[in-house]
Amino acid sequence: MPKTTPIIAALITMLGAFGAQAATVDMLVRGADGRPVADAVVTIESAHRAPGPIRFPWPYAMKQQNITFVPHVLIVPVGASVTFPNLDRVRHHVYSFSKPKKFELKLYGQDETRSVLFDKPGVIAVGCNIHDQMSGYILVVTTPYAAKTDATGHVTLTDVPAGTATIAIWHPSIRGAGNMISEPATIPATGLSRTVSTGS
């Protein structure tokens, strides 16, 4: 049996310690009226994040379908390329004036696709220059611990490192700088469950 070197032994110890500290965070987001808030983006910035590239399991795509952006809110990591496939029979002209990424995808038709590289973090408001009722949001994040609430206002983030962190919640209905609220938190190894109101 091959011997374990001191370096490998140390890495095994570190990885084991990190795995033991992984926690689950459950969040319930409600509006000022007490109703659940869907499509609120919850992010957790942790000082104990594991190294490596950020990857999410969903497609980095915002479709144009039935004169609507689908999904309405999309989370991607910094450096991601997002595709904008047009599934409608009409042409669309997709654009954004948002500071982190200004872009313009001039008129293109059904079954055509365009893409944009998002190289800076922030919130990108997306619109269509032909159909004013179309709106969408892309949140470009620097943390792997990010997800959006479902129709019941609930979201679960797993494998979050225990310890000090900052929890932020974004939604277009939140009154405040950048439509976001954030607060420091201590995440215990046993996990964290919290209900948050987005405003008064």
N, C-alpha and C positions, 0 to 999 in steps of 0.2 A: 504494500500500500504506500503511495507516495506521501512524503512528509508535507505538512502544512507549514509554509514559511511564515515568519512573523508578520509580514505585510498582508498576506492573504488572511491570516487569523484576525488581524486588526480590522480588515474590511468586513469579514463575516460578522464580527462583533458589532461594528457600526451599523451594518444593514439590519441585523437582528434588533438592535436597539431602536432603529428608525421604524421598523415594522411594528414593534410593540407599542409605539407611541401614536400610531395612526388612529384617528378618531373619525366619528361620523357627526356631521352637523346638520340638524334639521331646522329649517326656518319656515315660519308661517308669516306671510306678508299681508297686512290688511291696510285698507285706506282709512282716511279720517272718519268715514261713515261706518267703519267696521266690516265692510265687505271685503272679500278676498281680492287681491290684485294679481292678475295673470300677466305673464311676460315681464315680470320684474326680474332684473338680473342681479344675482347675489354673487359677489366675489370675496374671496378671502386671501389677503396678502399675509404670508407667514414668513418669519425669519428663518424657519427650519425647513424650507422647501427642498425637496430632493433635486439634485442637478439634472440637467437634460432638457431636450426640447419639449415644448408644450404641444400636446395633441388632444383634440376632442373627438369623440366618436361620431359626431354628426357631419354631414357634408358641408363644405364651405361654399355654399351656393345660395343665392337669393333669386328664386324664380319669379318671372312675371306670368301670372296665371289668373284668368278671369278678372283682368284689370286690377290685380292686387299683387303686392310683393309677398312672396311665400318663402320662408317664414317672415312674419312681421318684424321680429327681432332675431338677430343672428349674432352669436358669439364666436369670435375667431381669435387666435393668438397673433401677436405681432409677427410680421413676416409672412402671413398667409396670403395666398392668392384666392380671391373670391370670384366665382363665375356668376354671370347674370344671364341665364338662358331665357329666351322669350318663347313661351308656350302658347301665346295668344295668336289669333288670326290678324291682329292689328299690330302696327309697328310701335315701338317704344323708344323713348329718348331718356335714358337714365342719367342722373347727375347728382352731385352733392356739392354744397358750398361750405361744408364743415371744415374747420381749421385743420384738424389732423390729416385730412385727405380730401382735397378738392379734385373732382374728376368729372368727365363728361363722356358718355357713350352715345354718340349720335345715332339717329334713327336706324333701327335694324328690325328685321321681321321674324316671322314665325320659324321656330326651329334653328334660329341663329343664336350664338352665344358670344358674349364678351367677357373679359376678365379684368380685374383690378388688383394690384398688389397693395396691401395695407402694411406700411412699414413703421407706423407710429401709433402708440396707444391713444385711445379716446373714443368718443361717441361720434358716429357718422350718420347724419340724417340723410336718407335717400329719397329722391322723388323722381317723377316722370314729367318731362317738359310738355308732354302731350296730354296727359291725364292728371289734372291737378289733385284729384281725390286719392291718388296713389301715394302712400308713404311707408317707409320702412326704416329700420335702425340697425346699424352694425356696430357692435361693441368690440373694439380691438383691445385685448387684455394682455397683461404681463404675468398672469398667474394661471396655473392649471386648475385651481380650485374656483371654478366659475360655472354657473348654471342658471336657468331661468325658471320661474315659478310656473306651475300648471294652472288649470282653470280654477282650482281650489285655493290658489295662493301659496301652495306648498312646494318646497324644493329640498332635496337631500343631497349633500355633498359628502363623498366618502374619501377615505384615505387622507384626511387632512391632518397634518402634523399637530400634535398636542403642543401647547405653549402659547406664547403671546402672539397676537395677530391683529389685523385690522379687518373688520367686516364692513363691506359697503353694499348699498342697495341702490340700483338705478331704475328709474321708470319715468317716462315723459310727464306723468301727472304729478311727480314730486316737486314741490315748491322749494327752491333752493339752488345754490350754485351747481350748474351742470346737471340739474334734475337728480341729484344724488345725496344720500345721507350716509355717513360712515361713523364708526366708533371703534375704539380699541376693545379687545376682548381677550380673555384667557380661555383657551380651549383645553379642557381636561382630557386625559386619556380615555375616560369613560364616555366622552362625547358631549355634545351641547345641543340643547333644544330651546328655541326662542321664538316668541311671537313679536313682530315688529309692526308698528303703525307708521305709515309713510308721511303723516303730517296731521296738523290740527285743523 
